Amino acid sequence: MIKGALTIIFDYPFYKAIFERTDGSEYYVAQVNLGTSMPHMPQILNMVNFKFSKLKFYKTSIEKQKEYHVNPK
């Protein structure tokens, strides 16, 4: 199963788009600088629809996080 996510963050002084893609145990990430002004929906949709295929994704592996069980007492 392939999952994807797009997160827009403000990392002073720029807004950045973080594209994440998960394919099984492989994790891919790409980043795009959007500029200093807040991006609007038409700009984001244009980037996803027309520039997504040109993004450079970097691959890492996913390590399972250790689950901590809390004693209810």
Residue pairs with C-beta under 8 A, 6 or more apart in sequence:
1 24
2 21
2 22
2 23
3 21
3 22
4 19
4 20
4 21
4 22
5 19
5 20
5 21
6 17
6 18
6 19
6 20
6 44
6 48
7 17
7 18
7 20
8 15
8 16
8 17
8 18
8 34
8 39
8 44
9 15
9 16
9 18
10 16
13 36
14 33
14 34
14 35
14 36
15 33
15 34
15 35
15 36
15 37
15 38
15 39
16 31
16 32
16 33
16 34
17 31
17 32
17 34
17 39
17 44
17 47
18 29
18 30
18 31
19 29
19 30
19 31
19 32
19 52
19 55
19 57
20 27
20 28
20 29
21 27
21 28
21 29
21 57
22 28
22 62
25 61
25 62
26 59
26 60
26 61
26 62
27 59
27 60
27 61
27 62
28 57
28 58
28 59
28 60
29 57
29 58
29 60
30 55
30 56
30 57
30 58
32 47
32 51
32 55
34 43
